[in-house]
Structure formats: C-alpha cells, structure tokens
Amino acid sequence: MIRRLVSQAALAATLCVPVFAMAAAPVIDVFKSASCGCCAAWVEHLTSNGFATRVVNVDNPSDYRERGGIPNELGSCHTGMVQGYAIEGHVPASEIKRLLAENPKAKGLAVPAMPLGSPGMEGPRKDPFDVLLVHANGRTTVFKHYN
C-alpha cells in the first residue's frame, strides 16, 4: 500500500514538472503587423526554443521599436520585449537566452533588416548576419556573427 502511494506521488510530481517549467519560461511580448508571415515564423522559433510568447498585432510595429530605445536604422518588421530588453527583428532564441543570462546594461538586441537564413526567414539560401547588442547610448557592438 505504501509503495503504491509513493509511486502515485512520484508519478504526479513527474507530470507536474513540465507545467512548472513552462510557467518559469521567459515571456516575450511580440509586436507585429497582422499580415506578416515571417513574424509568425519567428514566434514559432521562439516557442520551439522554450519561450512563452504574447503576440500583439499592431498598426505600426516601429512604435514599439522606438519605445524600446532601438534606433530606426536597426529596424526590422517586429519588436519583442522581454525582461526589460527590446528584441528587434529576427534574433535567434539562443542569443536572447544569452542576453538574459548575462544581463548586460543595454537596450536589447537587433538583427537589422530581414536577412535570409535568420530565424523566421528560412529559405533557399543563408546570408551572413550580425546580432547587435544595443547599448544604453544607442551604439552597437556585435553580440554574435552568423555565417
């Protein structure tokens, strides 16, 4: 009887772990236009890499880039916000995880434009691109280069 109760308790605890793990996942608010397919593909990339997302379709996604302090010349088609950081464009989930782990004093990350081969922009070729760390003063440094 006791063995059976212990087994049932262990099973219940095992089944609850994914629920608790999901609750602890960082939530990224994504501001995008309703008609953008690559934005939806980027959101799928985030969720498949452990992030929770809240997607908000907006008339002018660039308003959110501005609110996040990302310079217009670094613009793309969507802006995410996570734990006080702005995420502009097709930033790989691995770099967002690194940003959150390192917690630098910065505005956030940006992948300007929409480079082919970046998350959400998969296609017939992969172009090199940089993930830029946007510092508090608006200047940037390369956070990660992708070939």
C-alpha atoms as one frame of an Amber mdcrd trajectory, in Angstrom:
protein
   0.000   0.000   0.000   2.743   2.464   0.957   4.746   1.553  -2.149   1.694
   2.238  -4.293   1.142   5.659  -2.691   4.816   6.573  -3.165   4.624   5.511
  -6.816   1.488   7.574  -7.364   3.088  10.600  -5.682   6.205  10.220  -7.829
   4.086   9.985 -10.976   2.093  13.087 -10.005   5.308  15.023  -9.335   6.752
  13.958 -12.690   3.646  15.081 -14.551   3.714  18.489 -12.827   7.338  19.291
 -13.727   6.573  20.368 -17.329   3.805  22.680 -16.075   6.180  24.351 -13.611
   8.921  24.550 -16.250   6.540  26.227 -18.684   5.452  28.728 -16.039   9.083
  29.720 -15.490   9.789  30.310 -19.189  10.515  33.947 -20.035   7.586  35.617
 -21.764   8.343  37.648 -24.872   5.740  40.185 -25.947   5.879  40.414 -29.749
   4.506  43.466 -31.557   3.944  42.833 -35.267   1.594  43.560 -38.133  -1.257
  41.100 -38.617  -0.247  40.168 -42.159   3.431  39.360 -41.589   4.235  35.687
 -42.166   7.905  35.892 -41.233   6.970  37.416 -37.860   4.714  34.432 -37.187
   7.577  32.107 -38.172   9.900  33.918 -35.718   7.303  33.459 -32.953   7.225
  29.720 -33.758  11.042  29.687 -33.484  10.793  31.284 -30.019   8.179  28.852
 -28.726  10.058  25.835 -30.077  13.082  27.087 -28.131  11.324  27.330 -24.775
   9.964  30.868 -24.704   6.382  31.761 -23.964   5.020  34.459 -26.266   2.238
  37.015 -26.238   1.628  38.266 -29.762   0.019  41.640 -30.307  -0.916  42.695
 -33.836  -0.401  46.452 -34.153  -0.776  49.021 -36.912   2.762  50.379 -36.564
   5.357  47.973 -35.090   8.037  50.695 -35.346   6.342  52.498 -32.445   7.433
  49.627 -30.204  10.988  49.719 -31.555  11.090  53.394 -30.578   9.641  52.673
 -27.108  12.341  50.049 -26.610  15.076  52.539 -27.468  16.220  50.758 -30.622
  17.451  53.229 -33.295  15.400  53.276 -36.517  18.411  52.284 -38.650  18.371
  48.917 -36.831  14.725  48.343 -37.684  13.075  45.168 -38.878   9.473  44.005
 -39.114   8.686  43.228 -35.456   9.797  44.098 -31.936   9.811  41.849 -28.896
  10.055  42.874 -25.267  11.398  40.535 -22.609  12.514  41.286 -19.049  13.157
  44.963 -19.830  15.007  44.331 -23.104  13.881  45.144 -26.639  14.428  42.440
 -29.259  14.321  43.879 -32.776  13.936  41.622 -35.777  14.894  38.028 -36.410
  17.128  37.456 -33.368  17.894  33.769 -32.704  16.438  32.406 -29.451  19.905
  31.290 -28.325  21.091  34.912 -28.314  18.043  36.039 -26.341  18.796  33.341
 -23.767  22.416  34.516 -23.619  21.283  38.141 -23.188  19.014  37.197 -20.294
  21.728  35.085 -18.651  24.429  37.757 -18.963  22.039  40.622 -18.124  24.139
  43.473 -19.581  23.206  47.128 -19.160  21.780  47.585 -22.634  18.589  48.382
 -24.512  18.497  44.972 -26.176  19.379  43.065 -29.328  18.756  43.749 -33.003
  19.069  41.963 -36.316  18.522  44.810 -38.777  16.507  44.309 -41.939  15.390
  40.754 -42.661  18.415  38.604 -43.567  17.700  35.326 -45.332  18.569  32.371
 -43.146  17.804  34.104 -39.851  15.026  32.568 -37.690  11.722  33.141 -39.437
  13.466  33.984 -42.717  14.490  30.479 -43.710  14.679  29.975 -47.444  16.803
  28.858 -50.373  19.977  30.472 -49.023  21.542  31.712 -45.797  23.098  35.153
 -45.781  25.584  36.152 -43.088  24.160  38.458 -40.417  25.069  40.042 -37.111
  23.113  40.109 -33.892  23.842  43.532 -32.445  23.854  44.471 -28.779  22.293
  47.920 -28.491  23.920  49.803 -25.629  22.160  52.390 -23.460  23.652  55.219
 -25.563  22.320  53.664 -28.809  25.712  52.487 -30.021  26.081  48.862 -31.026
  28.591  46.048 -30.813  28.416  42.650 -32.464  26.926  40.209 -29.974  27.195
  37.254 -32.371  28.070  36.865 -36.042  26.345  34.174 -38.138  27.843  32.952
 -41.427
